[in-house]
Amino acid sequence: MNIDPKSEKSLELKIFIFLTVFLAPILSAILVSVLGFSIWFSQILTGPPGVG
């Protein structure tokens, strides 16, 4: 499977743009949402920090 260098560079650029513009922000938003939800849910079960 030989791909000419010009089409290979074009494919690499498309993959890079997809990763940086779409995938990284979506994954980071999901990560922050999951972390926030887990903190919120743990405070429902145990109460806010410092209460004791």
Buried (B, 14 or more C-beta within 10 A) or exposed (E): EEEEEEEEEEEEEEEEEEEEEEEEEEEEEEEEEEEEEEEEEEEEEEEEEEEE
